């Protein structure tokens, strides 16, 4: 699941949500609040711009992040 992969990638880098937010803003000029990052890690819907930035930041392929959804039809929570 995408949420679990994001959590795992952040944990492997030993980063807080705040650190990820700051580093993505500095590197990719994309602002993602810590609360939004937390929501993404809990399965809420993600914007395509944020998905690209997170995949690049954590060096994850987009294919690996979304493959499960294409196969299972699983939907994200929207609230």
C-alpha positions in Angstrom: 0.0 0.0 0.0 1.2 3.5 -0.8 0.7 4.8 2.7 2.9 2.0 4.2 5.6 2.5 1.6 5.8 6.2 2.4 6.0 5.5 6.1 8.7 2.9 5.6 10.8 5.1 3.3 10.6 8.0 5.9 11.6 5.6 8.7 14.5 4.2 6.8 15.9 7.7 6.4 15.2 8.4 10.1 13.3 11.6 9.3 10.5 13.3 11.0 7.5 14.6 9.1 8.7 18.1 9.6 12.2 17.3 8.2 10.6 15.7 5.1 8.4 18.7 4.6 11.3 21.1 4.9 13.6 19.1 2.6 11.0 18.6 -0.1 10.3 22.4 -0.1 14.0 23.2 -0.4 14.8 20.6 -3.0 11.6 20.4 -5.2 9.9 23.8 -4.4 6.8 21.8 -3.5 5.2 22.6 -0.1 3.7 19.7 1.7 2.6 20.4 5.3 3.4 17.9 8.1 -0.3 17.3 8.6 -0.7 16.5 4.9 2.3 14.1 5.0 0.7 12.4 8.0 -2.6 12.1 6.1 -0.8 10.5 3.1 0.9 8.0 5.5 -2.6 7.1 6.8 -4.1 6.4 3.4 -5.7 9.7 2.4 -5.8 10.8 -1.2 -2.6 12.4 -2.6 -2.1 15.1 -5.2 -0.1 14.1 -8.2 2.5 16.9 -7.6 3.0 15.7 -4.1 3.2 12.1 -5.3 6.0 13.0 -7.8 7.9 15.0 -5.2 7.7 12.2 -2.5 8.6 9.5 -5.0 11.7 11.5 -6.1 12.7 12.4 -2.6 12.5 8.8 -1.3 13.9 7.4 -4.6 10.8 5.3 -5.2 9.4 4.4 -8.6 6.0 5.7 -9.3 5.2 2.3 -10.7 5.9 0.6 -7.4 3.8 3.1 -5.5 0.7 2.8 -7.6 0.8 -0.8 -8.9 -1.3 -2.2 -6.1 -4.1 0.2 -6.8 -4.2 -0.7 -10.5 -4.4 -4.4 -9.6 -6.9 -4.3 -6.7 -8.9 -1.2 -7.5 -8.4 -0.1 -3.9 -9.5 3.5 -3.3 -8.0 6.1 -0.9 -10.0 7.8 1.8 -10.8 11.3 0.9 -11.4 12.6 4.4 
